[in-house]
Amino acid sequence: MARDILSDAVSWAARSLSPRPPVPVLSGLLITAEDGLVSIASFDYETSARLEIEADVETEGQVLVSGRLLNDIVRSLPAAPVTVELDGGKVLVSCRSSRFSLATMPVGDYPALPELPTAAGTVDGAEFAHAVAQVTVAASKDDTLPILTAVKVEIEGDTMTFLATDRYRLAMKEIRWSPADPSVSTSLLVKARTLTEVAKSLGGGGQLEIMFGEGADLVGFSSGGRRTTSVLVDGEYPKIRSLFPESSPIEAVVDTAALVEASRRVALVAERNTALRMVFTQGQVSLDAGTGDDASANESVPCTLEGDEITVAFNPAYLSEGLAVVDQPQVRFSFTSAPKPALLTGVSEESGTVSDHRYLVMPVRLT
């Protein structure tokens, strides 16, 4: 088979391999050749991945080999047809004058791949990927709080809402999808890293099929002949919808790109765990960080302010990550008061339309 096709397939399946597998066989890729197709699969008891590619199959069979080693080997091969064959207890990989011999692992010890859940509907892959990128930024990376490393996916009819929080910021995004059952009403807790991986690897393939069932502990995704499953996170997710304010007496609109650049420059002098201060006045927002005794910086960006002038401070990383996922030319800051969280939403410069993506970030207490 062609090197590029094989390399792409092996690389995709190997992404799901655990860096610390609970048993040695889970470090392997299960390769099955039959009926003119080669399937490559990985599984770590939580996440599975499987795809099929066409190939000239001379002898049908199944082998289990080290996934990371096979991935490194295939990527290094020249752009030419690749032959994979079983020779006793070894797998031989050859391409032009390159020859590799890999040890196999016992196929019988490999666990059965989970069955795909029931097909629940389809969504535009690109729109799904965009929504995931806007929301997972707010998910926790602290594995000691597993419930917060998940994204809550609420499904009501043809509306799919993504919610995430790490206790210091919240993110929410709504998109439309095409459910098999128009009356569906449920919610799923999906690991943020699973959604990110699905968005990267399956989001560009047109329609993305989503699979889940009533009471099932798995969610599945399928597109372009590739399918992956993941165990859902178990637990009660915080009720964060009510934390988004319905109205705010103070609003400021700023050019997104200009603010991103200004905040990036000013944050260069912000030491670890120090804040970036923003002073919103009529006509401009002033940013400053650092102290007079050490390095400091300040910069101003034009803005339109409605309501009272306000001074707030944010964790520079939380601010920059929130601004990075704003998908409109302008960003609107909405405040109820300085100590309360600030709501960031994208605004279309021409129509004034507000984005359906919302990012709520806690301020840092000013001393």
Secondary structure, DSSP 8 states (H G I E B T S, - for coil): -BHHHHHHHHHHHHTTS-SS-SSGGGGEEEEEEETTEEEEEEE-SSEEEEEEEE---SS-EEEEEEHHHHHHHHHHS-SSB-EEEEETTEEEEEETTEEEEEEB--GGGS--------EEEEEEHHHHHHHHHHHHTTS---TTSGGGGEEEEEEETTEEEEEEE-SSEEEEEEEE-EESSTT-EEEEEEEHHHHHHHHHHHTTSSEEEEE--TT-SEEEEEETTEEEEEE---S-----GGGS-S--SEEEEEEHHHHHHHHHHHGGG--TT--EEEEEETTEEEEEEE-SSS-EEEEEEEEEEESS-EEEEE-HHHHHHHHHT--SSEEEEEES-TTS-EEEEEE-TTT--EEEEEEEE------
